[in-house]
Amino acid sequence: MNIPYLWGGRSSFGFDCSGLCQILYKQVGITLPRDSQPQSNSGVVVSFPEETQPGDLAFFENESGEITHTGMLLDQDRILHSSAKVRIDKIDHDGIFSMEQNRYTHRLRIVKKILP
């Protein structure tokens, strides 16, 4: 927690969002692509919010509809991700809600189940 955001980072010096997810999955023997867009091609779509489980990956889009962010669900209401720092924020069907900023920071596109 609180490790700084570092574009391309995958260590205790800093993580970006996809690097964090890649390293977390590597710990359980699953290889993921390096960036969030290719990572979003992995796994199986979770169609309903009540079907999500800890470890599922959520992907977020920009205004153009491109996948630009990812994070790992801790439960149906919380996500671990790297945005400014490694942090836990609230998540719902709209996206990530930052309590610090009192606003949505990322728009949810899709949730994928990666673990078997």
Secondary structure by P-SEA (a helix, b strand, c coil): ccccccccccccccccaaaaaaaaaaaacccccccaaaaaaccccccccccccccbbbbbbcccccccbbbbbccccbbbbbccccbbbbbccccccccccccccccccccccccc
